[in-house]
């Protein structure tokens, strides 16, 4: 089945799974997103203040039109 409806995926990082779940619920309740998928713990590697660092985060994937 083909659909002409365009949709967008919004990639969001959060401090932890609970924060990601709160954001997902808020976005769906306010109709900012049709669906939110919370992806468990991930490790991020980034440069901060001249040093390479690591941190734990959760990922939220929002689907919207």
N, C-alpha and C positions, 0 to 999 in steps of 0.2 A: 504494500500500500504506500502510495506517495503522498506527501503533504507539502504544500507551499508555505507553511508557517515557519518563519525563522525563529530560532531560539538562541539564547546565549548561555554559556557556562561561565559562572563567576567563581574564581578560585580565591578562597579566603583562608588565611592562617589564623589560628587562635592559640591562646596560651595552653589550653588543655581541652579535653573532650567535652567537659561540662560547659565551658564557655562556647564552644562550637555548637553544641546542642541548643543552648539558649539563643544564639544568633539565628540558627536555622528556624526554630519555632517562631521567633519574632518576625522574621522575613516572610514566612508562610502565612502567619496570622494577619499581617498587614498587607498581604497580597503583593509583596515585592518579588516573591519567587513562588513558583508552582511546587517546587520540591527542593529539599536540602538533603545532601548525603554527608554524614560525618564519617570521615576516614580516621581511624585510630591514630595512635602515636606515630609520629614521624620525627626524624632528626634533620635539622637544618644546619647547614654550614654556610657561614657568611663572614664578610669582613666588617669589623666594627672597631673604630678608633685605632686603626693601623694594625690590628691583629686579626688573625683568622680564628673564629670562635664557633662553637656548636651550641645548640639549644634544642630541647624537646618542644614540640608543638603538635597541634591537631590540625587537620585540614577539613574544611567545609567546602563542598561543591554545591553551588546553587544553580538551579535551572530556571530561567526566566525568558519572557518574550519581549 
